[in-house]
């Protein structure tokens, strides 16, 4: 086994599905969260940047990093997510 494989650690914590009609945050998560958007649109704000995210796209929330995400009012998000440590 390679040294990289020995150091790699991925531990799923929780999974779920969410309909987000308003904002989340600003806040900080204590683990990583990967979101996959299957309906709607919104904006992710992190590190002074705002990025539009829509259907078929994903975004990753880093542990211990301030973030805010806001669903588009006229076309709110629906997404699946997985929390993980690693």
Buried (B, 14 or more C-beta within 10 A) or exposed (E): EEEEEEEEEEEEEEEEEEEBEEBBBEEEBEBBBBBBBEEBBBBBBBEEEEEEBEBEBEBEBBBEEEBBBBBBEEEBBBBBBBBBEE
